[in-house]
Amino acid sequence: MSTSQGSTSSAGSGNASLGARARARVEVTAAIKDEARRQLAAEGAVKLSLRAVARELGMVSSALYRYFPSRDDLLTALIIDAYDSLGESAEAALARADGAAPAERWIAVCEAVRAWALGHPHEYALIYGSPVPGYTAPEETIPPAARVGLVLIGIVRDALRDHGLARPPLPAALRPEAERMAADLTPDLPPETAVALVAAWAQLYGLVGFELFGQFHRVVEDRGPFFRHAAGQLAHGVGLVYAPPQDPTPRPPD
């Protein structure tokens, strides 16, 4: 009987030890990524160094390599985290806009993308800025990267189901490519819509990038209303019915 109790006690102690080690690993991994993000903000992704991260954390390099065997592994973890954080923001915006018209839901998601980028400029630059020389993102980054796009596609899919989607015009020369895009990306949507979605996706990140990286300086000053209007135009471009609010101020007679 005493032997059985001792075995149970030993097993419990082992499980507690494993739990403590797992928690410690999670904490150290988080600290490594936090320091790497600080380095991204200060130096950019090109200069990210495992040795520098280890030095700032008071770790020997060999210990850090047990968490991230290479700089590319650390970059991949940061990229996945950034895509997931952005995707969560888009999904939360969609949930908050539940019940609104499709175009309003589209705009809410676009505004969430912009807000996330303005709040996380260095992480946005990591995933949508200049490629890091010598780094190739692995396939595991694809599902997180697709989250925002899937949210936008879902809005358009709902509109089509509810008979609220117009088909954008499509040049005959583009139809084969449009049909390929639809087959690969949105098999349940018309080819015209697939082309419009890809264009809107690129334009959305172009608008955000222009603001974030300074191209709108002395060009667009009231950027929130400008962005909302532009997002509404993107909604219109993919076939969502969007009626921008009218200015209640009466115009003086000519």
LINMODA-V460670 format. One record per residue. N is the residue number from 1. RES is the residue in three letters. SS is DSSP state (@ for helix, = for strand, . for the rest). OMEGA is omega as a letter, one per 40 degrees, with the letter a starting at -180 (NA if undefined). NEAR is the number of other ideal C-beta (glycine too) atoms within 10 Angstrom. Layout:
BEGIN
[[N & RES & SS & OMEGA & NEAR] [N & RES & SS & OMEGA & NEAR]]
END
This chain:
BEGIN
[[1 & MET & . & a & 5] [2 & SER & @ & i & 6] [3 & THR & @ & i & 7] [4 & SER & @ & i & 8] [5 & GLN & @ & i & 9] [6 & GLY & @ & i & 10] [7 & SER & @ & i & 10] [8 & THR & @ & i & 10] [9 & SER & @ & i & 10] [10 & SER & @ & i & 10] [11 & ALA & @ & i & 10] [12 & GLY & @ & i & 10] [13 & SER & @ & i & 10] [14 & GLY & @ & i & 10] [15 & ASN & @ & i & 10] [16 & ALA & @ & i & 10] [17 & SER & @ & i & 10] [18 & LEU & @ & i & 10] [19 & GLY & @ & i & 10] [20 & ALA & @ & i & 10] [21 & ARG & @ & i & 10] [22 & ALA & @ & i & 10] [23 & ARG & @ & i & 10] [24 & ALA & @ & i & 10] [25 & ARG & @ & i & 12] [26 & VAL & @ & a & 10] [27 & GLU & @ & a & 10] [28 & VAL & @ & i & 16] [29 & THR & @ & i & 13] [30 & ALA & @ & i & 10] [31 & ALA & @ & i & 15] [32 & ILE & @ & a & 22] [33 & LYS & @ & i & 17] [34 & ASP & @ & i & 11] [35 & GLU & @ & i & 18] [36 & ALA & @ & i & 23] [37 & ARG & @ & i & 18] [38 & ARG & @ & i & 13] [39 & GLN & @ & i & 18] [40 & LEU & @ & a & 21] [41 & ALA & @ & a & 13] [42 & ALA & @ & a & 9] [43 & GLU & @ & a & 12] [44 & GLY & . & a & 15] [45 & ALA & @ & a & 21] [46 & VAL & @ & a & 12] [47 & LYS & @ & i & 10] [48 & LEU & . & a & 21] [49 & SER & . & i & 15] [50 & LEU & @ & i & 20] [51 & ARG & @ & i & 12] [52 & ALA & @ & i & 15] [53 & VAL & @ & i & 24] [54 & ALA & @ & a & 19] [55 & ARG & @ & a & 14] [56 & GLU & @ & a & 15] [57 & LEU & @ & a & 15] [58 & GLY & . & i & 7] [59 & MET & . & i & 20] [60 & VAL & . & a & 11] [61 & SER & @ & a & 13] [62 & SER & @ & i & 8] [63 & ALA & @ & a & 12] [64 & LEU & @ & a & 20] [65 & TYR & . & i & 14] [66 & ARG & . & i & 10] [67 & TYR & . & i & 19] [68 & PHE & . & a & 20] [69 & PRO & . & a & 11] [70 & SER & . & i & 10] [71 & ARG & @ & a & 18] [72 & ASP & @ & i & 16] [73 & ASP & @ & i & 14] [74 & LEU & @ & i & 21] [75 & LEU & @ & i & 20] [76 & THR & @ & i & 18] [77 & ALA & @ & i & 18] [78 & LEU & @ & i & 22] [79 & ILE & @ & i & 22] [80 & ILE & @ & i & 18] [81 & ASP & @ & a & 16] [82 & ALA & @ & i & 24] [83 & TYR & @ & a & 23] [84 & ASP & @ & i & 14] [85 & SER & @ & i & 16] [86 & LEU & @ & i & 23] [87 & GLY & @ & i & 21] [88 & GLU & @ & i & 14] [89 & SER & @ & i & 23] [90 & ALA & @ & a & 22] [91 & GLU & @ & i & 17] [92 & ALA & @ & i & 13] [93 & ALA & @ & i & 20] [94 & LEU & @ & i & 19] [95 & ALA & @ & i & 10] [96 & ARG & @ & a & 13] [97 & ALA & . & a & 19] [98 & ASP & . & a & 8] [99 & GLY & . & i & 7] [100 & ALA & . & i & 13] [101 & ALA & . & a & 17] [102 & PRO & @ & a & 24] [103 & ALA & @ & i & 23] [104 & GLU & @ & i & 16] [105 & ARG & @ & i & 25] [106 & TRP & @ & a & 28] [107 & ILE & @ & i & 26] [108 & ALA & @ & i & 21] [109 & VAL & @ & i & 26] [110 & CYS & @ & i & 26] [111 & GLU & @ & i & 18] [112 & ALA & @ & i & 22] [113 & VAL & @ & i & 24] [114 & ARG & @ & a & 23] [115 & ALA & @ & i & 15] [116 & TRP & @ & a & 21] [117 & ALA & @ & i & 22] [118 & LEU & @ & i & 13] [119 & GLY & @ & a & 11] [120 & HIS & . & a & 19] [121 & PRO & @ & a & 14] [122 & HIS & @ & i & 17] [123 & GLU & @ & i & 22] [124 & TYR & @ & i & 22] [125 & ALA & @ & i & 19] [126 & LEU & @ & a & 22] [127 & ILE & @ & a & 21] [128 & TYR & @ & i & 18] [129 & GLY & . & a & 16] [130 & SER & . & i & 10] [131 & PRO & . & i & 10] [132 & VAL & . & a & 17] [133 & PRO & . & i & 7] [134 & GLY & . & a & 8] [135 & TYR & . & i & 15] [136 & THR & . & a & 8] [137 & ALA & . & i & 17] [138 & PRO & . & a & 12] [139 & GLU & . & a & 6] [140 & GLU & @ & i & 11] [141 & THR & @ & a & 17] [142 & ILE & @ & a & 10] [143 & PRO & @ & i & 13] [144 & PRO & @ & a & 19] [145 & ALA & @ & a & 18] [146 & ALA & . & a & 14] [147 & ARG & @ & a & 17] [148 & VAL & @ & i & 23] [149 & GLY & @ & i & 18] [150 & LEU & @ & i & 14] [151 & VAL & @ & a & 20] [152 & LEU & @ & i & 23] [153 & ILE & @ & i & 20] [154 & GLY & @ & i & 15] [155 & ILE & @ & a & 23] [156 & VAL & @ & i & 24] [157 & ARG & @ & i & 17] [158 & ASP & @ & i & 14] [159 & ALA & @ & i & 23] [160 & LEU & @ & i & 19] [161 & ARG & @ & a & 10] [162 & ASP & . & i & 10] [163 & HIS & . & i & 6] [164 & GLY & . & a & 15] [165 & LEU & = & i & 20] [166 & ALA & . & i & 15] [167 & ARG & . & i & 14] [168 & PRO & . & i & 17] [169 & PRO & . & a & 7] [170 & LEU & . & i & 18] [171 & PRO & . & a & 8] [172 & ALA & @ & a & 6] [173 & ALA & @ & a & 7] [174 & LEU & @ & a & 13] [175 & ARG & @ & i & 13] [176 & PRO & @ & i & 10] [177 & GLU & @ & i & 14] [178 & ALA & @ & i & 19] [179 & GLU & @ & i & 15] [180 & ARG & @ & i & 12] [181 & MET & @ & a & 18] [182 & ALA & @ & a & 19] [183 & ALA & @ & a & 11] [184 & ASP & @ & a & 9] [185 & LEU & @ & a & 15] [186 & THR & . & a & 20] [187 & PRO & . & a & 8] [188 & ASP & . & i & 10] [189 & LEU & . & a & 21] [190 & PRO & . & i & 18] [191 & PRO & @ & i & 20] [192 & GLU & @ & a & 19] [193 & THR & @ & i & 26] [194 & ALA & @ & i & 25] [195 & VAL & @ & a & 22] [196 & ALA & @ & i & 25] [197 & LEU & @ & i & 24] [198 & VAL & @ & i & 17] [199 & ALA & @ & a & 14] [200 & ALA & @ & i & 24] [201 & TRP & @ & i & 17] [202 & ALA & @ & a & 10] [203 & GLN & @ & i & 16] [204 & LEU & @ & a & 22] [205 & TYR & @ & i & 17] [206 & GLY & @ & i & 13] [207 & LEU & @ & a & 22] [208 & VAL & @ & a & 20] [209 & GLY & @ & i & 17] [210 & PHE & @ & i & 15] [211 & GLU & @ & a & 20] [212 & LEU & @ & a & 19] [213 & PHE & . & i & 14] [214 & GLY & . & a & 9] [215 & GLN & . & i & 11] [216 & PHE & . & a & 16] [217 & HIS & . & a & 10] [218 & ARG & . & i & 6] [219 & VAL & . & i & 10] [220 & VAL & . & a & 15] [221 & GLU & . & a & 8] [222 & ASP & . & a & 7] [223 & ARG & @ & i & 16] [224 & GLY & @ & i & 11] [225 & PRO & @ & i & 9] [226 & PHE & @ & a & 15] [227 & PHE & @ & a & 22] [228 & ARG & @ & i & 17] [229 & HIS & @ & a & 12] [230 & ALA & @ & i & 19] [231 & ALA & @ & i & 24] [232 & GLY & @ & i & 20] [233 & GLN & @ & i & 13] [234 & LEU & @ & i & 23] [235 & ALA & @ & i & 26] [236 & HIS & @ & a & 19] [237 & GLY & @ & i & 16] [238 & VAL & . & i & 30] [239 & GLY & . & i & 23] [240 & LEU & = & i & 26] [241 & VAL & . & a & 13] [242 & TYR & . & i & 19] [243 & ALA & . & a & 9] [244 & PRO & . & a & 12] [245 & PRO & . & i & 8] [246 & GLN & . & i & 6] [247 & ASP & . & a & 7] [248 & PRO & . & a & 5] [249 & THR & . & i & 6] [250 & PRO & . & i & 6] [251 & ARG & . & i & 6] [252 & PRO & . & i & 5] [253 & PRO & . & i & 4] [254 & ASP & . & NA & 3]]
END
